[in-house]
Amino acid sequence: MNVHKWKSVAIAIDQYRLLKALGEIKYRSPGVYVKKLIDDHVAFQAKKKDMSIDEFKKVLLEDK
């Protein structure tokens, strides 16, 4: 597995079960649902700061 493309994260089993159940509503895997949550939150925060999504991402990822 390419460690520069994929990362693992640990979450509590209760949250994993909720994540899996939420994903099943729209036929999404847990990984795809996490991506959607992150994308939605980035868009929300960018709008809140009156920035474009790309600008906000750039600020977030500076020096990372």
C-alpha positions in Angstrom: 0.0 0.0 0.0 1.3 3.5 -0.9 1.8 5.2 2.5 1.9 8.6 0.7 -1.6 8.1 -0.7 -3.4 6.3 2.1 -3.5 6.7 5.9 -5.2 4.8 8.7 -7.1 6.4 11.6 -8.5 4.9 14.7 -12.0 5.8 16.0 -14.0 4.4 18.9 -16.1 1.4 17.9 -19.4 3.3 18.7 -18.5 6.1 16.3 -17.4 3.5 13.7 -20.8 1.8 13.9 -22.5 5.2 13.5 -20.3 6.0 10.5 -21.0 2.7 8.9 -24.8 3.1 9.4 -24.8 6.6 8.1 -22.8 5.5 5.0 -25.3 2.7 4.3 -28.1 5.2 3.9 -26.4 6.5 0.8 -24.5 3.3 -0.2 -21.1 4.8 0.9 -18.2 3.0 2.4 -16.8 4.4 5.7 -13.8 5.9 3.9 -16.0 7.6 1.3 -18.3 9.0 4.0 -15.3 10.4 6.0 -14.1 12.1 2.8 -17.6 13.6 2.4 -17.6 14.8 6.0 -14.2 16.5 5.6 -15.1 18.1 2.2 -18.4 19.4 3.7 -16.7 20.8 6.8 -13.9 22.4 4.7 -16.5 24.1 2.5 -18.4 25.3 5.6 -15.3 26.7 7.3 -14.2 28.4 4.0 -17.6 30.1 3.6 -17.6 31.1 7.3 -14.1 32.8 6.7 -15.3 34.3 3.4 -12.6 32.4 1.5 -12.7 30.0 -1.5 -12.3 26.4 -0.7 -8.9 26.2 -2.4 -7.7 29.2 -0.5 -8.8 27.7 2.8 -7.2 24.4 2.0 -3.9 26.1 1.2 -4.0 27.9 4.5 -4.8 24.7 6.3 -2.0 22.8 4.7 0.8 25.4 4.9 3.9 24.0 6.5 2.4 20.5 6.8 
